[in-house]
Amino acid sequence: MNNFLQPTATAATAKNILVAEYSNDIRRSLTRLLKLEGYKVEEAPHGKAALARIRNATPNLILSDINMPPMDGIELYKEVRKLPSLVTIPFIFLTANDSPEEIQKGRALGVEDYLTKLIRDEHLLAIVNARLLRAAEVEIAQISNAYLETVNVLANSIEGRDRYTRGHVERVALYARKLALLLGWPESEMRRLEFGARLYDIGKITVPDQVLNKEGPLDKDELNLMKQHAVAGAKILHQIDHLQDTIPYVLYHHERWDGSGYPRGLSGNDIPMEARLLTFADVFDSLSTPRPYHPARPALEVGKYIQQNAGNHFDPELTPESPRVVANIIKTGELAG
């Protein structure tokens, strides 16, 4: 199997850091250093002033002195952690006292790092960068999980209307992930695949129940109506910013390698890789589970069908020569025949 088309996208924005430090000289020095690194910086000479800054603008990280009258760093930390919206903000203590007792006091509170004021600039920046990166990773994971929950609700609402496809979405998503891993897709692409593989039939929300659940073959008008679901799904997702990159799965999963598919009649490498991969998973599950118009076929027989249709329905460069390998790849995620 070939490893290609692994799209990724990254974006960086300036982070806001609050520097709470009693010494004017140290505070200004830290501010200059962080600004040179590209950060936006707010300053505060003590804990009370820091809280006032936080109420006006939430920082991405707090760098705080411990000994700051009238409110010290320990009290500032406790006040910050009382606010649910600030619980995950990285908090780094700066102190001139590096005694084990003082350090343990901060550790017991759960402070991420505890640094002495004699720390070298490069070391401080390395820790700040690492904490911000970790916080961003956690935030992305939380947002992604929330998105996935929303996606599952949408997918299940469609699947719930089709009594013949219970569990189809989950199985297709599982098979597609196995194939993508074998192709060497990066983990950063897997979340988009998870969304796309669950939403690819979202356009069926526009298909009437009598067509969606018809027993037996569809007539010409019904078939044309069913075929519109790919375009309808893409239009729905085009209105949702964080789901627009799943559109290739939705719009093109019925295209065929030889150009005989729909809705655009694309062929060969003009079909996005996402759709070519999803086609394998979708067809495999559709043929290996019972439908009103056909019984369930054994995995090996479905593998044989896919292998025989390489070059017309399926991308031949993605299709192993052995039907048993096809079945193993999708069912177990292994290459062994």
C-alpha positions as CSV (number, residue, x, y, z in Angstrom):
1,M,0.0,0.0,0.0
2,N,1.2,3.5,-0.8
3,N,1.5,6.3,1.7
4,F,0.4,9.6,0.2
5,L,-1.9,12.6,0.6
6,Q,-1.4,13.4,4.2
7,P,-2.8,17.0,4.5
8,T,-2.1,18.9,7.6
9,A,-2.7,22.5,8.7
10,T,-1.3,24.6,11.6
11,A,-1.8,28.0,12.9
12,A,-0.1,30.1,15.5
13,T,-1.3,33.1,17.4
14,A,0.4,35.2,20.0
15,K,-0.2,34.1,23.6
16,N,-1.0,36.4,26.5
17,I,1.2,36.1,29.6
18,L,0.6,37.8,33.0
19,V,3.7,38.7,34.9
20,A,3.0,39.3,38.6
21,E,6.3,40.4,40.2
22,Y,6.9,42.8,43.1
23,S,10.4,44.0,41.9
24,N,10.0,46.6,39.2
25,D,13.3,45.8,37.7
26,I,12.7,42.0,37.5
27,R,9.2,42.6,36.2
28,R,10.3,44.8,33.4
29,S,13.2,42.5,32.5
30,L,10.8,39.5,32.2
31,T,8.4,41.6,30.2
32,R,11.1,42.6,27.7
33,L,12.3,39.0,27.4
34,L,8.8,37.6,26.7
35,K,7.9,40.4,24.3
36,L,11.1,39.7,22.3
37,E,9.9,36.1,22.1
38,G,6.6,37.3,20.5
39,Y,4.3,37.1,23.6
40,K,1.8,39.7,24.6
41,V,2.5,40.6,28.3
42,E,0.4,42.2,31.1
43,E,2.2,43.3,34.2
44,A,1.1,43.4,37.9
45,P,3.2,44.4,41.0
46,H,1.2,42.1,43.4
47,G,-1.6,39.6,43.6
48,K,-4.5,42.0,43.9
49,A,-3.4,43.9,40.8
50,A,-2.9,40.6,39.0
51,L,-6.5,39.5,39.8
52,A,-7.8,42.8,38.4
53,R,-5.8,42.2,35.1
54,I,-7.2,38.7,34.9
55,R,-10.8,39.9,35.3
56,N,-10.3,42.2,32.3
57,A,-8.5,39.7,30.1
58,T,-7.8,36.0,30.6
59,P,-4.1,35.2,30.2
60,N,-2.8,32.0,28.7
61,L,-0.1,31.6,31.4
62,I,0.7,33.3,34.7
63,L,4.3,33.9,35.8
64,S,4.2,34.9,39.5
65,D,6.5,36.0,42.2
66,I,5.7,34.4,45.6
67,N,6.5,37.2,48.0
68,M,4.3,40.2,46.9
69,P,2.6,42.3,49.5
70,P,-0.3,42.9,49.9
71,M,-1.3,39.6,48.2
72,D,1.4,37.1,47.7
73,G,1.7,34.5,44.9
74,I,0.3,31.6,47.0
75,E,-2.9,33.6,47.6
76,L,-3.1,34.7,44.0
77,Y,-2.8,31.0,42.9
78,K,-5.6,30.0,45.3
79,E,-7.9,32.8,44.0
80,V,-7.2,32.0,40.4
81,R,-8.0,28.3,40.9
82,K,-11.3,29.2,42.5
83,L,-12.6,30.3,39.1
84,P,-13.7,27.4,36.8
85,S,-12.6,29.2,33.7
86,L,-9.0,29.6,35.0
87,V,-8.4,26.1,36.4
88,T,-6.4,24.9,33.4
89,I,-4.2,28.0,33.0
90,P,-0.5,27.1,33.5
91,F,0.9,28.8,36.6
92,I,4.6,29.2,37.2
93,F,6.1,30.5,40.5
94,L,9.2,32.6,40.6
95,T,11.1,33.0,43.9
96,A,14.4,34.0,45.4
97,N,14.0,31.3,48.1
98,D,14.7,27.8,46.7
99,S,14.5,26.0,50.0
100,P,12.9,22.6,49.9
101,E,10.1,23.8,52.3
102,E,9.2,26.7,50.0
103,I,9.3,24.5,46.9
104,Q,7.1,21.9,48.6
105,K,4.5,24.5,49.4
106,G,4.0,25.3,45.8
107,R,4.1,21.7,44.7
108,A,1.4,20.8,47.2
109,L,-0.9,23.4,45.6
110,G,-0.3,21.8,42.2
111,V,1.8,24.6,40.6
112,E,3.3,23.4,37.3
113,D,6.8,24.9,37.8
114,Y,8.7,26.5,40.6
115,L,11.7,28.5,39.4
116,T,14.4,30.7,41.1
117,K,14.9,34.2,39.9
118,L,18.4,33.5,38.9
119,I,17.2,31.2,36.1
120,R,18.8,31.7,32.7
121,D,16.7,33.4,30.1
122,E,16.8,30.4,27.7
123,H,15.7,28.0,30.5
124,L,12.8,30.2,31.5
125,L,11.6,30.6,27.8
126,A,11.9,26.8,27.3
127,I,9.6,26.2,30.3
128,V,7.1,28.9,29.3
129,N,7.0,27.5,25.8
130,A,6.6,23.9,27.0
131,R,3.8,24.8,29.4
132,L,1.9,26.8,26.7
133,L,2.3,24.0,24.3
134,R,1.0,21.4,26.7
135,A,-2.0,23.7,27.6
136,A,-2.8,24.1,23.9
137,E,-2.7,20.3,23.4
138,V,-5.1,19.8,26.3
139,E,-7.4,22.5,25.0
140,I,-7.4,21.0,21.5
141,A,-8.2,17.6,22.9
142,Q,-11.1,18.9,24.9
143,I,-12.5,20.8,22.0
144,S,-12.0,17.8,19.7
145,N,-13.9,15.6,22.1
146,A,-16.7,18.0,22.3
147,Y,-16.8,18.2,18.5
148,L,-16.8,14.4,18.3
149,E,-19.7,14.2,20.7
150,T,-21.7,16.6,18.4
151,V,-20.7,14.7,15.3
152,N,-21.9,11.4,16.9
153,V,-25.2,13.0,17.7
154,L,-25.6,14.1,14.1
155,A,-24.5,10.8,12.7
156,N,-26.8,8.8,15.0
157,S,-29.7,11.0,14.2
158,I,-29.4,10.0,10.5
159,E,-28.6,6.4,11.2
160,G,-31.7,6.2,13.5
161,R,-33.9,6.9,10.5
162,D,-32.5,4.0,8.5
163,R,-33.5,0.7,10.1
164,Y,-31.2,-1.3,7.9
165,T,-27.9,0.4,8.9
166,R,-27.7,0.2,12.7
167,G,-24.0,0.3,13.7
168,H,-22.9,1.1,10.1
169,V,-21.4,4.5,11.0
170,E,-19.3,3.1,13.9
171,R,-18.0,0.2,11.8
172,V,-17.1,2.3,8.8
173,A,-15.3,4.8,11.1
174,L,-13.4,1.9,12.6
175,Y,-12.5,0.3,9.3
176,A,-11.4,3.6,7.8
177,R,-9.1,4.3,10.8
178,K,-7.4,0.9,10.4
179,L,-6.8,1.6,6.7
180,A,-5.5,5.1,7.4
181,L,-3.1,3.8,10.1
182,L,-1.7,1.2,7.7
183,L,-1.2,3.9,5.1
184,G,0.8,5.8,7.6
185,W,-1.5,8.8,8.0
186,P,-0.4,11.0,10.9
187,E,-2.3,11.1,14.1
188,S,-3.2,14.7,13.5
189,E,-5.2,13.6,10.5
190,M,-7.1,10.9,12.4
191,R,-9.5,13.3,14.1
192,R,-10.6,14.7,10.8
193,L,-11.1,11.2,9.5
194,E,-13.1,10.3,12.6
195,F,-15.4,13.2,11.9
196,G,-15.6,12.6,8.1
197,A,-16.2,8.9,8.5
198,R,-19.2,9.6,10.8
199,L,-20.7,12.4,8.8
200,Y,-20.3,11.2,5.3
201,D,-24.0,10.3,5.0
202,I,-25.3,13.4,6.8
203,G,-27.0,14.5,3.6
204,K,-29.5,11.6,4.0
205,I,-31.4,13.9,6.3
206,T,-32.9,15.3,3.1
207,V,-34.0,11.9,1.8
208,P,-37.7,10.9,2.6
209,D,-38.2,8.0,4.9
210,Q,-40.1,6.0,2.3
211,V,-37.1,6.2,0.0
212,L,-34.5,5.6,2.7
213,N,-36.2,2.6,4.1
214,K,-37.7,1.1,0.9
215,E,-37.5,-2.7,0.7
216,G,-36.2,-3.7,-2.7
217,P,-34.4,-1.7,-5.4
218,L,-35.1,2.0,-5.9
219,D,-36.7,3.2,-9.2
220,K,-35.0,5.8,-11.3
221,D,-36.5,8.9,-9.6
222,E,-35.8,7.4,-6.1
223,L,-32.3,6.6,-7.1
224,N,-31.7,10.2,-8.3
225,L,-33.1,11.5,-5.1
226,M,-30.9,9.3,-3.0
227,K,-27.8,10.4,-5.1
228,Q,-28.4,14.0,-4.0
229,H,-27.4,13.2,-0.4
230,A,-23.7,13.7,-1.1
231,V,-24.2,17.3,-2.3
232,A,-26.8,18.0,0.4
233,G,-24.4,16.8,3.1
234,A,-21.6,19.0,1.7
235,K,-23.9,22.0,1.8
236,I,-24.8,21.3,5.4
237,L,-21.2,21.1,6.5
238,H,-20.1,24.1,4.5
239,Q,-22.0,26.2,7.0
240,I,-20.1,24.8,10.0
241,D,-16.6,26.2,10.2
242,H,-14.9,23.5,12.2
243,L,-16.3,20.7,10.0
244,Q,-15.6,22.1,6.5
245,D,-12.5,20.0,6.2
246,T,-14.6,16.8,6.4
247,I,-16.3,17.8,3.1
248,P,-14.1,15.5,0.9
249,Y,-15.4,12.5,2.8
250,V,-19.0,13.6,2.4
251,L,-19.1,14.9,-1.1
252,Y,-16.9,12.3,-2.9
253,H,-17.4,9.0,-1.2
254,H,-19.6,7.7,-4.1
255,E,-17.1,8.6,-6.8
256,R,-15.4,5.7,-8.6
257,W,-11.9,5.3,-9.9
258,D,-13.1,4.9,-13.5
259,G,-15.3,8.1,-13.4
260,S,-18.7,6.3,-13.3
261,G,-19.6,7.5,-9.8
262,Y,-21.4,10.6,-8.5
263,P,-21.9,13.5,-7.9
264,R,-19.1,15.0,-10.0
265,G,-18.0,11.9,-12.1
266,L,-14.4,12.4,-10.9
267,S,-11.8,9.7,-11.8
268,G,-8.4,8.5,-10.7
269,N,-6.3,10.7,-8.5
270,D,-8.8,13.6,-9.0
271,I,-10.9,11.9,-6.3
272,P,-9.6,13.0,-2.9
273,M,-7.7,10.4,-1.0
274,E,-10.1,10.7,1.9
275,A,-12.9,9.6,-0.3
276,R,-11.0,6.8,-1.9
277,L,-10.1,5.4,1.5
278,L,-13.7,5.8,2.8
279,T,-15.1,3.9,-0.2
280,F,-13.2,0.8,0.9
281,A,-14.6,0.9,4.4
282,D,-18.2,1.8,3.3
283,V,-18.4,-0.9,0.6
284,F,-16.9,-3.5,2.8
285,D,-19.4,-2.9,5.6
286,S,-22.4,-2.6,3.2
287,L,-21.6,-5.9,1.6
288,S,-20.7,-7.8,4.8
289,T,-23.9,-6.9,6.7
290,P,-27.4,-7.9,5.8
291,R,-29.6,-5.4,3.8
292,P,-33.1,-5.8,2.5
293,Y,-31.7,-6.3,-1.0
294,H,-28.9,-8.7,-0.2
295,P,-27.7,-11.1,2.6
296,A,-24.5,-10.6,4.5
297,R,-21.5,-11.8,2.6
298,P,-18.4,-13.4,4.2
299,A,-15.4,-11.1,4.7
300,L,-13.3,-13.1,2.3
301,E,-16.0,-12.9,-0.4
302,V,-16.2,-9.1,0.1
303,G,-12.4,-8.9,-0.2
304,K,-12.6,-10.8,-3.4
305,Y,-15.2,-8.4,-4.8
306,I,-13.0,-5.3,-3.9
307,Q,-10.0,-6.9,-5.4
308,Q,-11.9,-7.7,-8.6
309,N,-13.1,-4.2,-8.9
310,A,-9.8,-2.5,-8.5
311,G,-9.3,0.0,-11.3
312,N,-13.0,0.6,-11.9
313,H,-14.7,1.2,-8.5
314,F,-11.6,1.3,-6.3
315,D,-8.1,2.9,-6.4
316,P,-5.9,0.0,-7.7
317,E,-2.8,1.3,-5.9
318,L,-4.7,0.9,-2.6
319,T,-6.0,-2.5,-3.4
320,P,-3.9,-5.6,-2.4
321,E,-3.9,-8.4,-4.8
322,S,-5.1,-11.0,-2.3
323,P,-8.8,-11.0,-1.3
324,R,-7.8,-12.4,2.1
325,V,-5.4,-9.5,2.7
326,V,-8.3,-7.1,2.0
327,A,-10.5,-8.9,4.5
328,N,-7.7,-9.0,7.1
329,I,-6.8,-5.3,6.7
330,I,-10.3,-4.1,7.3
331,K,-11.4,-6.7,9.9
332,T,-8.2,-6.9,11.9
333,G,-6.0,-4.0,10.7
334,E,-3.2,-6.4,9.9
335,L,-1.3,-6.9,6.6
336,A,-0.9,-10.7,7.0
337,G,-2.8,-12.9,4.5
